[in-house]
Amino acid sequence: MSLGAQIAIGVVAAAHVVFMVLESVLWTTPTGRRIFAQTVDGAEATRVLALNQGVYNGGVAALLVWAMATGRPATAAALLVFVIAMGIVGAVTAKPTILVAQALPAAVALALVLL
């Protein structure tokens, strides 16, 4: 993989670590509630769901780093396709900005991996 592809994958992985912390650790805090426009009751009611979602994001980050570190472009590409798909679903079902925050960086990284 090219250095550009590795950097792009690293950016996507880092973003997913941030998503994991926001969803798994900060969901019910004032910061998490502000970012996700949640009430105290709403955040508490969805805490377990957010934790699960955060763990998935952490897993994606770990696997992207592993694919990059072990030189597995096909694995990285498959994970990036997954991230793009989940970004599209998130944009349609939750918040349109997810397309920019999640799917677009993954699409750039995928393009660089495939070059």
LINKA-V371933 format. One line per field, one symbol per residue. psi: psi as a letter, one per 40 degrees, with the letter a starting at -180 (. if undefined). Layout:
psi: ???
This chain:
psi: iidddddddddddddddddddddddedeiddddddefiiddddddedddddddddddddddddddddddefgdddddddddddddddddddddchdedddddddddddddddde.
